[in-house]
Amino acid sequence: DYYKVLGITKNATSDEIIWASEFIETYNLEKMINIQETVAQKVASCIADVHGGVITKKGYEKSKETRYKNIEMYDSVLHFYHYKRNPIPSEYNKVFKKISVILEKYPEFGSAWSILGNLTIDNYALWFVDDPGLLDQALEYTEKGVHFDPDSLLTRTYLAYVYLISSQLEVCIQQAQFAKSLNPNSPNFIGALGWGIALAGDWEQGIADIELSYTLNLDYPKWYHMAPSLYYLKEHKFEAALNEAMKFDSPKIFWDPLLKAVTFALYGKQKEAKNSLEDLLRLKPDFNQKSLFYINMFVKFDDLRQLIYKGLEKAGLTLLPVVKWVTFYKLSRNCIGKAFHKDYLYCFTNLIFKYSKVVFPLMNDWK
């Protein structure tokens, strides 16, 4: 009724066994070809996945000893994948320089152009270099990557990411869906694509893709949990949002303590929320001044932003008046167009009273 396959990967030079695993499946003679393909996919996923695969892990350590020879293109991609597991500024600078050098030598290397675009958008969205021109550069680089390698899952995924950050949400989802069609069982990219699809607004599909990636790759990047945490936050399921935030486990990325501060506060754990807020401000001392910029980069919907600000205030952050004014303006804008409907008129009136203590002092300041 069942069959078992033992997969082994050896180092061809030393004969060292670097990976082995068993696969047990239900036996069906009529579907033997499908069985073979299923096992082959699982083996390939385990040994070659860009985040958790054996070849990537072993290859990165070995590649640090190599010089630019005939494997330098692959070597540069390995270094980039190492950075993506835990994106921090020190690794970013090394990889950016390496990819730039590669492109000088191989200007038609599509994956490298897409990687350069991904690094550029990270520079804007994570390290927050205040230069809107970086968005145009990232789009130019990732479009070059697709031009040179249109059927690559990597180039399509990173183009979708740029569309997300630049708030082209429909195009982001379209590009991500096309990328998924190239390899719907990719252990790495299915999770990253689901993450982008969710943040772009198709929450159910995105979360389903992320959950699938958990089963395909046990060593998935923990920042995937950002999207489910935001989804549950949007649904006012604060305990589930907190559980996802606790799995983020990327303390050098400021979204880790940000999500924990918000979800702890909204779930009623004030002490833990305050501690997480302190962690956030240590990572981003200017967060209070630039919170609109930081949050808007990944959170594209006003109702969700409102909850995040509510959680931050409960955690102990004193929001600047301009932040409250912008939040008030965006919410009221949604009501003004429907103000003659009694429900929206009631909503708009309440908003005016709620924020009058902030708005009118600001008006005095403007005078």
Salt bridges, closest charged atoms under 4 A:
ASP15 OD1 - LYS10 NZ 3.84
GLU22 OE2 - LYS4 NZ 3.64
GLU25 OE2 - LYS42 NZ 2.37
GLU61 OE1 - LYS64 NZ 3.16
GLU65 OE1 - LYS62 NZ 3.39
GLU72 OE2 - LYS105 NZ 3.18
ASP75 OD1 - HIS79 NE2 3.73
ASP75 OD2 - LYS98 NZ 2.62
GLU91 OE2 - LYS94 NZ 3.71
ASP122 OD2 - LYS84 NZ 3.23
ASP209 OD2 - LYS180 NZ 2.87
ASP219 OD2 - LYS57 NZ 2.91
ASP219 OD1 - ARG85 NH2 3.23
GLU235 OE2 - LYS234 NZ 2.61
GLU244 OE1 - HIS225 ND1 2.64
ASP256 OD1 - LYS260 NZ 2.80
ASP279 OD1 - ARG282 NH2 2.21
ASP286 OD2 - LYS290 NZ 3.53
ASP302 OD1 - ARG305 NH2 2.45
ASP302 OD2 - ARG333 NH2 3.91
GLU313 OE2 - LYS324 NZ 3.23
ASP343 OD2 - HIS341 ND1 3.90
